[in-house]
């Protein structure tokens, strides 16, 4: 039994943009500003560079997605380029930390924001857990149903974003000084790691651009629509993020932004209340929750497809390759992902963020290198789409990933070490359990 092909071009754009536009642009704007030393111009450059790195990465992914239009995405590419061990390490890291961590993080952010509207502070994690369970059930009903939810919430989340951009650009009263030097006056190598660490922060906001490839086997016309969806979605999201950040600077004084960031505020709530009022802030909270909800739904739709592909490859739990006969969805993989995400609700937001970004930096670098490997090993393989700007675009993506990985290790050492420790354990497990079992069966 095979998965249904139900996703068209707009559905593909909705999957990518719907996951990308989640909590990041709302929640981590103050974090990025802090990381670049409150230099407004530099923060906008960081958001733009993060988007360009993501676009270059997406262009590289588009070639792989049209070469291998199979459900499983990055797992499939890593398996074909490096073998099952590397693919297993990537899939396991995502199941244990990154992908499941993204789901847990989005659910926690949704519940945290809801607590500003309703008196539910004592039940934040319970609400997050309930949301994960409900959306897992919705996506179990079918990819067409999950894709419909994604389309609806993409449109719903764009309305308030565009409204805030319009208000900030045309009605904002603050003069924005686009300075590019951190207020702390950093110099030398430190300023480069600081900028890199700032870009790493934006990557959470851009996270999600890889996920259409994971369900490419369920697209109606993958060879035509996959590259278009990736390019349109990433370009559009980058423009929205840069304009939204600039609009906030037009609305909120710099001193207020600095004070709020130093207080550890996730959202600039007091300053925004002075602009929008209590009623307006309620609408802003609802807009953020709609955005996060759409990203969470898309993540729950996409991530289990990788575990399904791993099970077919006999490198994961055998039951994860089960397809529900009536719904034609990978039911066990969906609910397995749900359970792992519920467990990760025990961690805090900062830890989850590092796990997500670190895993992406490691394995996306290997995936971009695989484009060169396939060009050399299989030059005659059908490539409906070839990476624009090859070989320079993939090289820039690789250099960017390596630089950001180094910056993450330097600036966030302990959580990075935990992530690398999980990677090491997965390596040992594959070597001494899965490989030995495979050797005995062969």
C-alpha positions as CSV (number, residue, x, y, z in Angstrom):
1,X,0.0,0.0,0.0
2,X,1.3,3.5,-0.9
3,X,0.7,7.0,0.4
4,X,-1.7,9.2,-1.5
5,X,-0.5,11.9,-3.8
6,X,-2.7,14.9,-2.6
7,X,-0.4,17.9,-2.5
8,X,-0.2,20.6,-5.3
9,X,1.9,23.8,-5.7
10,X,-0.1,25.9,-3.3
11,X,-0.3,23.0,-0.8
12,X,3.5,22.7,-1.0
13,X,4.0,26.5,-0.4
14,X,1.6,26.3,2.5
15,X,3.5,23.4,4.0
16,X,6.9,25.2,3.8
17,X,5.7,28.7,4.7
18,X,3.2,27.4,7.2
19,X,6.0,25.7,9.2
20,X,8.6,28.5,8.7
21,X,6.2,31.2,9.9
22,X,5.7,30.0,13.4
23,X,6.9,31.3,16.7
24,X,10.4,32.4,15.6
25,X,9.7,35.9,14.2
26,X,7.6,36.8,17.2
27,X,9.4,35.1,20.0
28,X,13.1,35.5,19.1
29,X,13.2,39.0,17.7
30,X,14.5,40.4,21.0
31,X,17.0,37.5,21.3
32,X,18.5,38.3,17.9
33,X,18.7,42.0,18.8
34,X,20.5,41.1,22.0
35,X,22.9,38.8,20.2
36,X,24.0,41.6,17.9
37,X,24.6,44.1,20.6
38,X,21.4,46.1,19.9
39,X,22.7,47.3,16.5
40,X,19.4,47.7,14.6
41,X,21.0,47.8,11.1
42,X,23.1,44.7,12.0
43,X,20.1,42.8,13.2
44,X,18.3,43.4,9.9
45,X,21.4,42.2,8.0
46,X,21.4,39.1,10.2
47,X,17.8,38.4,9.4
48,X,18.5,38.9,5.7
49,X,21.7,36.7,5.7
50,X,19.8,34.0,7.5
51,X,17.1,34.1,4.8
52,X,19.8,34.0,2.0
53,X,21.5,31.0,3.6
54,X,18.1,29.4,3.8
55,X,17.3,30.2,0.2
56,X,20.7,28.8,-1.1
57,X,20.1,25.7,1.1
58,X,16.6,25.4,-0.4
59,X,17.8,25.6,-4.0
60,X,20.3,22.8,-3.2
61,X,17.5,20.7,-1.7
62,X,15.3,21.3,-4.7
63,X,17.7,19.4,-6.9
64,X,17.8,16.5,-4.5
65,X,14.0,16.5,-4.1
66,X,13.4,16.2,-7.9
67,X,16.1,13.6,-8.3
68,X,14.7,11.4,-5.6
69,X,10.9,12.2,-5.2
70,X,10.4,9.8,-2.4
71,X,8.8,10.2,1.0
72,X,11.5,10.6,3.7
73,X,13.4,13.7,2.4
74,X,16.8,14.2,4.0
75,X,16.9,10.6,5.2
76,X,16.7,9.3,1.6
77,X,19.4,11.7,0.4
78,X,21.8,10.8,3.2
79,X,21.3,7.1,2.7
80,X,22.0,7.2,-1.0
81,X,25.0,9.5,-0.6
82,X,26.7,8.1,2.5
83,X,24.9,4.8,3.4
84,X,22.5,3.7,6.0
85,X,24.6,4.5,9.1
86,X,24.7,8.3,8.4
87,X,21.0,8.3,7.4
88,X,20.1,6.5,10.6
89,X,22.1,9.0,12.7
90,X,20.2,11.9,11.1
91,X,16.8,10.3,11.5
92,X,17.5,9.2,15.1
93,X,18.8,12.7,16.1
94,X,15.7,14.2,14.6
95,X,13.4,11.7,16.3
96,X,15.0,12.0,19.7
97,X,15.9,15.7,19.7
98,X,15.4,18.0,16.7
99,X,12.1,17.2,15.0
100,X,10.3,16.1,18.2
101,X,11.9,19.0,19.9
102,X,10.5,21.4,17.3
103,X,7.0,20.0,18.0
104,X,7.4,20.3,21.8
105,X,8.9,23.8,21.5
106,X,6.0,25.1,19.3
107,X,3.4,23.5,21.6
108,X,5.1,25.2,24.6
109,X,5.2,28.6,22.9
110,X,1.5,28.3,21.9
111,X,0.6,27.5,25.5
112,X,2.8,30.3,27.0
113,X,1.2,32.9,24.7
114,X,-2.3,31.6,25.5
115,X,-1.5,32.1,29.2
116,X,-1.3,35.9,28.5
117,X,-4.9,35.7,27.4
118,X,-6.4,33.2,29.8
119,X,-5.4,32.3,33.5
120,X,-3.8,29.0,32.6
121,X,-0.2,29.5,33.8
122,X,-0.3,26.4,36.0
123,X,-1.4,24.2,33.0
124,X,0.9,25.3,30.2
125,X,2.5,22.0,29.7
126,X,-0.8,20.1,30.0
127,X,-2.3,22.3,27.3
128,X,0.8,21.8,25.1
129,X,0.5,18.1,25.5
130,X,-3.2,18.2,24.6
131,X,-2.5,20.2,21.5
132,X,0.1,17.7,20.3
133,X,-2.3,14.9,20.8
134,X,-5.2,16.6,19.0
135,X,-3.1,17.6,15.9
136,X,-1.6,14.1,15.7
137,X,-5.1,12.8,15.5
138,X,-6.0,15.3,12.8
139,X,-3.0,14.3,10.7
140,X,-3.8,10.6,11.2
141,X,-7.1,11.3,9.4
142,X,-5.2,11.9,6.1
143,X,-2.6,14.1,4.4
144,X,-5.3,15.9,2.4
145,X,-7.0,17.0,5.7
146,X,-3.8,18.0,7.3
147,X,-2.8,20.0,4.1
148,X,-6.2,21.8,4.2
149,X,-5.6,22.8,7.8
150,X,-2.2,24.1,6.7
151,X,-3.6,26.2,3.9
152,X,-6.2,27.8,6.1
153,X,-3.8,28.7,8.9
154,X,-1.2,30.1,6.4
155,X,-3.7,32.6,5.1
156,X,-4.9,33.4,8.7
157,X,-1.4,34.0,10.0
158,X,-0.4,36.3,7.0
159,X,-3.2,38.8,7.7
160,X,-1.9,40.1,11.1
161,X,1.7,39.9,10.0
162,X,1.1,42.1,6.9
163,X,-1.1,44.4,9.1
164,X,1.7,45.0,11.6
165,X,4.1,45.6,8.7
166,X,1.8,48.2,7.2
167,X,1.2,49.9,10.6
168,X,4.9,50.0,11.3
169,X,6.1,51.2,7.9
170,X,3.4,53.9,7.3
171,X,2.2,54.9,10.8
172,X,5.2,54.2,13.0
173,X,6.8,57.3,14.6
174,X,10.2,56.1,15.7
175,X,13.3,57.1,13.7
176,X,15.3,53.9,13.0
177,X,19.1,54.4,13.1
178,X,20.6,51.6,11.1
179,X,23.9,51.2,13.0
180,X,26.0,48.2,12.2
181,X,28.4,48.1,15.2
182,X,27.4,46.4,18.4
183,X,27.0,48.8,21.4
184,X,29.6,46.7,23.3
185,X,32.2,47.7,20.6
186,X,33.3,44.1,19.8
187,X,36.1,43.6,17.4
188,X,38.1,40.9,15.7
189,X,37.0,37.2,15.8
190,X,34.5,37.9,18.6
191,X,32.4,40.2,16.3
192,X,32.2,37.4,13.7
193,X,31.1,34.8,16.2
194,X,28.6,37.3,17.6
195,X,27.1,37.9,14.1
196,X,27.2,34.1,13.4
197,X,25.4,33.4,16.7
198,X,22.8,36.0,15.7
199,X,22.3,34.2,12.4
200,X,21.9,30.9,14.2
201,X,19.1,32.5,16.2
202,X,17.3,33.4,12.9
203,X,17.6,29.8,11.7
204,X,14.9,28.7,14.1
205,X,12.6,31.3,12.6
206,X,13.5,30.0,9.1
207,X,13.3,26.3,10.2
208,X,10.9,24.3,8.2
209,X,12.2,24.9,4.6
210,X,13.3,21.2,4.4
211,X,10.0,19.7,5.2
212,X,8.2,19.6,1.9
213,X,10.9,17.2,0.7
214,X,10.0,14.8,3.4
215,X,6.5,14.4,1.9
216,X,7.6,14.8,-1.8
217,X,6.3,11.3,-2.5
218,X,2.8,12.6,-1.8
219,X,3.0,15.6,-4.2
220,X,0.9,15.4,-7.5
221,X,3.7,16.9,-9.7
222,X,6.9,16.9,-7.6
223,X,9.3,17.5,-10.4
224,X,7.6,20.8,-11.4
225,X,6.1,22.0,-8.2
226,X,8.8,21.2,-5.6
227,X,11.4,23.7,-6.8
228,X,8.7,26.4,-7.3
229,X,7.3,25.9,-3.8
230,X,10.7,26.1,-2.2
231,X,11.8,29.3,-4.0
232,X,8.4,31.1,-3.6
233,X,8.1,30.2,0.1
234,X,11.6,31.0,1.3
235,X,11.8,34.2,-0.7
236,X,8.4,35.4,0.6
237,X,9.1,34.5,4.2
238,X,12.5,36.3,4.1
239,X,10.9,39.5,2.8
240,X,8.2,39.3,5.5
241,X,10.7,38.7,8.3
242,X,12.9,41.7,7.4
243,X,10.0,44.0,6.9
244,X,8.3,42.8,10.1
245,X,11.4,43.4,12.1
246,X,11.9,46.9,10.7
247,X,8.2,47.7,11.3
248,X,8.6,46.7,15.0
249,X,11.6,49.1,15.2
250,X,9.4,51.9,13.8
251,X,6.8,51.2,16.5
252,X,8.9,50.6,19.7
253,X,11.6,52.9,21.0
254,X,15.1,51.4,21.1
255,X,15.5,51.9,24.9
256,X,12.3,50.0,25.5
257,X,13.6,47.2,23.3
258,X,16.8,47.1,25.2
259,X,15.1,47.1,28.6
260,X,12.7,44.4,27.6
261,X,15.5,42.2,26.1
262,X,17.5,42.5,29.3
263,X,14.4,41.6,31.4
264,X,14.3,38.4,29.4
265,X,10.9,39.2,27.8
266,X,9.9,36.8,25.1
267,X,7.6,39.3,23.4
268,X,7.8,43.1,23.9
269,X,4.4,43.1,25.6
270,X,4.4,46.3,27.7
271,X,5.7,48.4,24.7
272,X,3.2,46.8,22.3
273,X,0.4,47.4,24.8
274,X,1.1,51.1,24.7
275,X,0.7,51.0,20.9
276,X,-2.2,48.6,20.4
277,X,-3.9,48.8,23.8
278,X,-5.3,45.8,25.7
279,X,-7.8,44.9,23.0
280,X,-5.2,45.2,20.3
281,X,-2.7,43.1,22.3
282,X,-5.3,40.4,22.6
283,X,-5.6,40.4,18.8
284,X,-1.8,40.2,18.5
285,X,-1.7,37.2,20.9
286,X,-4.3,35.5,18.8
287,X,-2.3,36.2,15.6
288,X,0.8,34.7,17.2
289,X,-1.1,31.6,18.3
290,X,-2.6,31.2,14.9
291,X,0.9,31.4,13.4
292,X,2.4,28.9,15.9
293,X,-0.6,26.5,15.4
294,X,0.0,26.4,11.7
295,X,3.7,25.6,12.2
296,X,2.9,22.9,14.7
297,X,0.3,21.3,12.5
298,X,2.8,21.2,9.5
299,X,5.5,19.7,11.7
300,X,3.3,17.0,13.0
301,X,2.3,16.3,9.4
302,X,5.8,16.0,8.0
303,X,8.2,14.6,10.6
304,X,6.7,11.1,10.9
305,X,7.2,10.5,7.2
306,X,10.9,10.3,7.8
307,X,10.5,7.7,10.5
308,X,8.2,5.8,8.1
309,X,11.0,5.8,5.5
310,X,13.5,4.6,8.1
311,X,11.3,1.7,9.0
312,X,11.0,0.7,5.4
313,X,14.8,0.7,5.3
314,X,14.9,-1.6,8.4
315,X,16.8,1.0,10.4
316,X,14.0,1.9,12.8
317,X,11.1,0.2,14.6
318,X,9.5,-2.2,12.2
319,X,6.0,-1.1,13.3
320,X,6.7,2.5,12.0
321,X,6.2,1.4,8.4
322,X,2.6,0.6,9.1
323,X,0.1,2.4,6.9
324,X,-3.5,2.7,8.1
325,X,-5.6,0.8,5.5
326,X,-8.5,3.3,5.7
327,X,-6.7,6.6,6.0
328,X,-3.5,5.7,4.1
329,X,-1.3,7.5,6.6
330,X,1.7,6.2,8.5
331,X,-0.3,5.9,11.7
332,X,2.3,4.3,14.0
333,X,5.0,6.8,12.9
334,X,2.6,9.7,13.6
335,X,1.7,8.5,17.1
336,X,5.3,7.5,17.9
337,X,6.4,11.0,17.0
338,X,3.6,12.3,19.3
339,X,4.9,10.2,22.3
340,X,8.5,11.4,21.8
341,X,7.3,15.0,21.6
342,X,5.4,14.7,24.8
343,X,8.5,13.4,26.5
344,X,10.5,16.4,25.4
345,X,8.0,18.7,27.0
346,X,10.1,18.1,30.1
347,X,12.9,20.3,28.6
348,X,12.9,24.1,28.5
349,X,12.7,26.4,25.4
350,X,16.5,27.3,25.3
351,X,17.6,23.6,25.4
352,X,15.1,22.6,22.7
353,X,16.2,25.5,20.5
354,X,19.8,24.4,20.6
355,X,19.0,20.8,19.9
356,X,16.9,21.7,16.8
357,X,19.5,24.1,15.3
358,X,22.6,22.0,16.0
359,X,21.1,18.9,14.4
360,X,20.2,20.9,11.3
361,X,23.7,22.4,11.0
362,X,25.4,19.0,11.1
363,X,23.2,17.1,8.7
364,X,22.3,19.9,6.3
365,X,26.0,20.4,5.7
366,X,26.3,16.7,4.7
367,X,23.3,17.0,2.5
368,X,24.6,20.0,0.6
369,X,27.9,18.1,0.0
370,X,25.9,15.2,-1.4
371,X,24.9,17.3,-4.4
372,X,28.6,17.3,-5.4
373,X,28.8,13.5,-4.7
374,X,25.8,12.8,-6.9
375,X,27.0,15.0,-9.7
376,X,30.2,13.0,-9.8
377,X,28.9,9.5,-9.2
378,X,25.7,9.7,-11.2
379,X,26.2,12.4,-13.9
380,X,23.5,10.9,-16.1
381,X,20.8,10.7,-13.5
382,X,17.6,12.6,-14.5
383,X,17.7,16.1,-12.9
384,X,14.4,17.9,-13.6
385,X,15.8,20.8,-11.6
386,X,19.5,21.7,-11.3
387,X,20.7,24.0,-8.5
388,X,20.8,27.6,-9.7
389,X,24.4,29.0,-9.4
390,X,26.0,25.6,-9.1
391,X,28.7,25.1,-7.7
392,X,28.8,28.5,-5.9
393,X,25.4,28.4,-4.3
394,X,25.9,24.9,-2.6
395,X,29.4,26.0,-1.6
396,X,28.1,29.2,0.1
397,X,25.5,27.1,1.9
398,X,28.1,24.7,3.1
399,X,30.5,27.5,4.3
400,X,27.5,29.1,6.0
401,X,26.5,25.9,7.8
402,X,30.1,25.2,9.0
403,X,30.6,28.8,10.3
404,X,27.3,28.7,12.2
405,X,28.1,25.4,13.7
406,X,31.4,26.8,15.1
407,X,29.6,29.8,16.4
408,X,27.0,27.6,18.1
409,X,29.7,25.5,19.8
410,X,31.5,28.6,21.0
411,X,28.5,30.5,22.3
412,X,26.3,27.7,23.6
413,X,28.8,24.9,24.6
414,X,26.9,22.8,27.1
415,X,23.6,22.2,25.2
416,X,25.8,21.6,22.0
417,X,27.7,19.0,24.0
418,X,24.5,17.3,25.0
419,X,23.4,17.1,21.3
420,X,26.8,15.7,20.2
421,X,26.5,13.2,23.1
422,X,23.2,11.9,21.7
423,X,24.8,11.6,18.3
424,X,27.6,9.5,19.7
425,X,25.2,7.2,21.5
426,X,23.2,6.7,18.2
427,X,26.5,5.9,16.4
428,X,27.4,3.2,19.1
429,X,23.9,1.8,18.9
430,X,23.9,1.4,15.1
431,X,27.4,0.0,15.1
432,X,26.9,-2.7,17.8
433,X,23.2,-3.5,17.4
434,X,21.8,-2.7,14.0
435,X,25.0,-3.6,12.0
436,X,25.5,-6.8,13.8
437,X,21.9,-7.8,13.4
438,X,22.1,-7.0,9.6
439,X,25.3,-9.1,9.3
440,X,23.7,-12.1,11.0
441,X,20.7,-11.9,8.7
442,X,22.7,-11.6,5.5
